[in-house]
Amino acid sequence: MRKIATLLAAALVLSACGTGTTPPGGAPAPESGQTRAIKHAMGETQVPASPQRVVVLDTDKLDSMFSLGMTPVGAAQAAQNATIPKYLGAGFQSVKPVGTLTEPDLDAIRALKPDLILGSKFRQEKFYDELATIAPTVFTEKVGITWKENFLLDADALNKKAEAQALLDKYKQRATGLKRTSQKVSIVRFRPDEIRVYGPESFSGIVLKDAGVPRPARQELADKSDKRFDAVSPERIQEVDGDVIFVSAFGEKAAQKQAETTAGPLWNKLSAVAAGRVYVVDDEIWMTGIGVTSANKILDDLEKLLTA
C-alpha cells in the first residue's frame, strides 16, 4: 500500500507540474509562474511579469529597451550595417548578435535562453512558430509608420507601459513646441542599390510632421499608396531638391554611391546645394532607430540646423 501511495503522489506532482505551465506561444513558462497576457500581431501570449533576458529582432526594439533603461541579451542586426547603433551607447555594444532582421539565427537565440522575444510580423512572420517554442514571443504588426504604437506594445510586454507613455508625451510636447520654419525639408537616403526620398509615413517623415516641418510636394507622395518612400535614379536627382536636404547612407556601399552622386554635376545644380543647406545625418538615428530616443535626436538636428 505504501508503494502505491508513493506512486500516486508522484503522479499528482507530475500532473501539477504539467498544468498551466505552457503559454499559447509554446515556450516554457517562467519558473516564478507569474505571467501577463499580451495581445499582439500574432495573437495573445503569456509573458513573464518582469522579463530579464530579452532578445530583440528589430532596431526599433533596441531603441525601446534603451529608452526604458533596459539592455537586451541578444539582437538581430541590419544586414548592410551589422553593428549595434552607436547612439545607444557603450553598454549596448556587448549585446550578442543573433542573425539579421530578415534571417534571425534561431540557434543563437536559443543558446541565450531568453524569457521574452520581441519581433515584427512585417519582417519575421515565418519564424514566429519556432521562436515561440524558444520563449514567449510578442510581435508588432508593421515597422516605421506605427512606431509610437510599437513602442507602447514593446513596453507593455516589458511591463513598462506607463513609463513609455510618459516618454511619448514628453516627446510630443517637445515636437509641438519646436520653433516653426518655412523651409521645405527633403529627406534623402542612399542605399547600395537605389536612392530614396522619404515621405510623410516614414519614421523620420513622421517626426518632421510632428514638429510642423514643411516638405517638398514631391515628397508628400500624394499619388502613391505607400507613402513611406519612393526611389529615384541618379539621372532624376533633381527630384530630391528642397530648401534643405538631410541626407544619409545605409552602409559602406551606400556611402560610396552617395559620394559618387554628390560629386556629380546634377547634384551640384540643386538649390539646397547652392545655398549650402545640405546636411549629412546619422542613418542609425534618422532611418533605423525608429523609437522615442532616436526621434528626440532628430529633433536635436532640427533645432540645430533649421532656421525660421
Secondary structure, 3 states (H helix, E strand, C coil): CHHHHHHHHHHHHHHHHCCCCCCCCCCCCCCCCCEEEEEECCEEEEEECCCCCEEECCHHHHHHHHHCCCCCCEEEECCCCCCCCHHHCHHHCCCEEEEECCCECHHHHHHCCCCEEEEEHHHHHHHHHHHHHHCCEEEECCCCCCHHHHHHHHHHHCCCHHHHHHHHHHHHHHHHCCCCCCCCEEEEEEECCEEEEECCCCHHHHHHHHCCCCCCHHHHCCCCCCCCEEEECHHHHHHHCCCEEEEEECCHHHHHHHHHHHCCCCHHHCHHHHCCCEEECCHHHHCCCCCHHHHHHHHHHHHHHCCC
